[in-house]
Amino acid sequence: MEVIPMAKNAIVIMVLGLFLSLQSVGQVIENARDGFYDKMMIEEKEPAALPFVREADVLWSKQVWQIIDLREKMNQPLYFPITPTNSRRSLMQVLIDGIREGSLTAYSPDNDEFTIPMTPEQLFSNIERTQTVTMQRPEPPYDEFDTTLTISFNPADVMRFRVKEEWFFDSKRSVLDVRVLGICPVRENLDPLTGESRGDEPLFWIYYPDARTSLANSEVFNRHNDAQRMSYDDMFLRRFFSSYVYKESNVHDRRIQEYYTGLDALLEAERVKESIRNFEHDLWEY
């Protein structure tokens, strides 16, 4: 008579154990992640507060336009991954996603003063590519004809970024500082008939101060430490990129390549950088 209750208790314990094990498996599947802890620092990060600067405290300033070439090794974290992963996107993908979501405003590529905004529909229709392809009809007389294909925008085509900056000396803090004003992605302008390159094609400008929140919540790969990855905003603030000058503010509003070529253009770009460093150096006496 006592064996039956014991058997019932054993069955109840087995069923309860099976239920708990299934529940734990479901919990593991629900919390599956790429790592052993939740990485929330970048997703919840706010852009770093920049010091307030008064006009009266700006002793000297100069606007400079630079190019970030993503083919350089130091700049590769801005280009990869080509296909978005769970935690990382390329800089171009971050900008495109922000425009689609409405959190970023694109401005005309021909105006770097951020006065001509573009709607997402205008932008994506402008950056689509067309390609002329010769095809053959499937029926006699099998004559050939040309047709134009529309190719969707591919963020991987962007290999350069133009960056507009303003360097200034803050007399209140006695420091030479810089503010990024805008970012412009650039791709090769390909001939739709021959496929040959016709030079650079700027796509649009993004006003950097409005993009800081999106950039601060987007992770950048750190080749030295996976636990200390930074955001795109951190990367620009800390100047963790390689670039060269293609224009400085001047009375003719000309680029360096319009009055210098080849090695002379490279030397002129270095002269602009050196003049900024020398300005701060010359303020002090040792």
N, C-alpha and C positions, 0 to 999 in steps of 0.2 A: 504493500500500500504506500510506502514512503518513496518508492522508486519513481512513480509517476510525477509527483511534484518536483523532484530533483531534475527529471528530464525536461519538464516544462521550464524550469529556471535556466537550464543549460541552453534551451532553444531561444529563450528571451535574451540571454546574454549574447549569443551568437548573432541574432538579428540586430541587437543594439550595436554590437561591434562592427557589423557590416555597414550599418547606416552611418556610423561615425567615420569609418574609413572612406566611404563614398563622399561624405561631406567634406572631408579633408582634401580628397583628390580634386573635388570641384573648386575648393578654395585655392589650391595651388594653380589650377588652370586659370582661374579668374585673375590671380595676381601675377601671372607670367610676365616677365620683363627681361630686358637685355642687361643683366647685372643682378647683384644680390641686394641692392638697396634702391630706393626711389630717388631719382635725380630731379630735384625740384628747384634748385638754385637758379638756373638760367630762366626757367619758365616763369618764375615769380619775381624775377629781378627787375628793379626800376633803374632807369638811366641815371648815371652818376650826375649829381648836381654840379654845375659849372659855376665858377665865381662870377658874381655880378660885376659888370664893367660899365663905368660911366664914360660918356663921351669926353668929359673934361680930363679923364685919367689916361686917355689914349694919346701918348706922346708921338707915336709914329705907327703907320700901318702900310701894308702893301698886299694887294690881291695877287694870287698866283694860281695858275691852272697847271695841274700835273696829270700824268698818265700812269696808271697802274697796269702793267702788262702781266696778265695771268699766266703766261708761259714761263715766267721766272720762278725759280724754285721757292723763294720766300713767299710768293703770292699764291701758291697753289691751294692753300686752305680756303681762299676765296672762290676758287673754281670748282673744287670737288666737295661733295659727291655729285656726279652728273645726274644720277637717279636719286631722288630724295630717300633717305633712310628714316627710321623711326625718330631719331633725335637730331639729325643734321640735314641742312639744305645748303645749297650754294648761295652766294650772295645774290646772284641774278634771280634765282628761284624765290628767295625771300621777297625781293622787290616785286616780282610778278604776282606772287600770292597776295601781297599787301594791296596792290592795285585792284586785283579781282575782288578782294573782300571789302574794298572801299576805305581802308585805313590809310592808304597812301594816295597822293595826288601826283599824277604825271604832268610835266610841263613840256612845252614844245622843245624839240632838240635844237632849234635855231635860236632859242632865247634862253640864255643862262642867267637872266635876272628874275626868273620865276614869276612872270607876269601873264603868260599865256597858258592856262591849264587845258588839259585834254581829257575828254571823257574816256572811260575804258573801251567803249566801242570804237571811238576814233583811233585810239592807240593800237589796239589789236588788229584793226584793219590795215593800219599803216605798216606794221612790222611783219605782216604776212609776206611771204615771197612768192613770186610767180616764175614759172619755168616753161619755156617753149619746147615741146617734144614733138618729133616727127613720128607719125604712126601710119600704119598701112590698113586699108579697108579689108575686111575679111572676105568680101565677095568680088568677083571679076568686075572691072579690070584690075583690081588690087592696087589702085592708085594710092599714092602717099599724100598725107595732109598734115599740116601743123596744128597743134592744139596747145592751149595754155593751161597749165596745172597750177593750182593754188597750194602752197606748202605752208603748213602751220608753223608758228614761231617755235624755235628750239632754243632754250636758254643756253645750251652748250655752245651755240655759235658765237656767243659773246666772249671775246678773248681780251678785251681791254675795258678799263673804266677811266673816264675823265673825272677829275676831282677839282672842284673850285674851293680854294681856301683863302683865308685872310690872316696874315701874320701881323701882329701888333705888339707894341711895348706898353705894358700897363705900369704907369708911374706910381700908382698906389701900392702895388705889390712888388714893383721893381723886377718884373720878369718879362721875358719875351715869350709870348703865347701864340696859339694858333686856334682858329675855329674852322671846321669844315662847313662849307655853305651848301654844297650840292654835289650830287653824284650823277654821272651820265654813262650808261652802258654803251659800248661801241662794238660793232661787228663789221666784217668785211662786206663791202658793197659788190655783189657779184652780178655780172652781166647775165640777164635771163636767157640770152641766145647762146653765148659761148661759154659761160661759167667762169670767165676770167675776172680777176679782182680789179675793181675800179677805185680802190682806196677805202678809207674808213667811212662807216655809216653810223653816225650817232642816232640813238633810238629815242631817248627822252631824258629829261632832267628830273631829279628828285630833290626836293628841298630837304637837306639833311636834318635840321632841327625837328621837322615833323616826322621824320622816319626813325628817330632815336629809340622810341619805345619798341617798334617792331624789330630793330636791329639788336636791342638789348635782350630780347627774348629769343634770339636765335643763336644756337651754339656753333662755335668754330673749333675745328680739330686742333689739339695741342700735341705735337709730335713728341714732346718730352714727358707729358704726364696726363693720363686719361682722367685722373681725378680732379684736375685743375684746368678744365677747359673754360675758355672765356667766350664772350659774345662778340658779335661784329662791332658793336659800339665800343667795347673795350679795345678791340684791335685798332680802330681808328684813333681813339683817344691816346693810346700808348704808341702809336706810330709803328706798329708791327707790320709794315709792308714796305716794298721797294717801289720807287717811282722816279720819274724824271719830269722836268719842267718843259712845257711846250708853249707857255705864254705867261707874261707878267703884265700888269696894268701899265699902259703906255698911251701917249697922246694920239697915236694912229690906230689904236686897238688892233694891232697886228700880232700874229703868232710868230714865233721864232723862225719857223720854216719859210716864212714869207720874205725874210731878209737875210737868212743864213741857210746853208745846206751842208750836208755831210758832217765832217769833223767839226767845222766851225759852229754848226748848230748845237752839237753836244757840248762844246766848250762854252757856248753862250748859256746853255741850261745850267751848267755847273757854276758859271759866274753869278747867275741869279741866286742860287742857293748860298754861295759863298758871301754874297753881299748881305744877305739876311743874317748870317752868322756873325759877320764882321760888325754889323750895326750894334748888336748887343755887346760884343767884345770891346768896341771902341768907347762904350759909355763908362767903362771902369778904368781906373788907374791902379797899377800894382806897384 
